[in-house]
Amino acid sequence: MEVIYTIHAEEKLLEREFEKSAIEETLEKPDRIFTSRLGRMIAQKAMEDRSLRVVYEVEGSVYIVITAYYTKRGRYE
């Protein structure tokens, strides 16, 4: 799987101290996948007491990560 990070995503990963491996694991093996109001995809994976959500688009076989953030578990379930 090829993963590209937008400039915004790179900034947020640094700001929020995310490991790219956690982002890529969430994309590869999500617990759930949602479609956002804007038509983007959201992969969600439970991580201890919270969930990691990755907003992305797919172009061919390339995943383009828009942003990622943690949320309280159960909030979007």
N, C-alpha and C positions, 0 to 999 in steps of 0.2 A: 504494500500500500504506500503510495506517495502522498505525503502531507506537506502542504504549503501553508505558511502562517502569514496573514496580512500584517502590515505595519502596526495596526491597532492591536492585533492579537499578540504580537511580540512585546509591545509596550505593557499590555495587561499581564502577560506571563511574568515579566520582570517585577512589576508592581505588586502582584499577588503571590509572588514566589512559587509559581507552579513549575513542576518538572514536565518537560515535554513527554517523557515516558508515560506519565499519568494521563495526559491528553490523548496520546496515541492508543493507550490501553482502553480508554473510554470509547474511542472511535471503533476499535477492533471488536470489543466485547461489551457493548452497552447493556445495561439492565433494561432500558427503555429508549425508544426513539420517538420524538414528537416533531410535528411540523409547526413552525412559528407562524404568526399572522402575516409575516412578510414572505412566507414560502421557504424560508431557510429551515434546515434540519437542526434538531437539538438532540444530541446523544447524552444520556444521563446514566451515571454509575454511582452506586452507594459506596461511600468511603467513611468508615467508622461512624461518627455521629452526624455526618452531613453528606450531601450528594454533590458530585462534580457534574456540571452541565457544560457541554461544549457546543457552541453554535457554529455551524459549518455549511458549506455548499459543496456539491459534487459536480465536477466537470470531467466527464469521461471516467477515468480510473483515479483521478486526483481529488483528494480532499482538501478544501480550502478552509482553514480555521479562521473564523471571524473574531471570536472572543471565547473566553471560558470563565466560569465563576463557580463558587461554592454557594449552596443554599441549604436551608434546614431540611433534613430528611422528612419526607412526607408532604412537603409543601406543594409539589407538583404531581403527586401520585393520586 
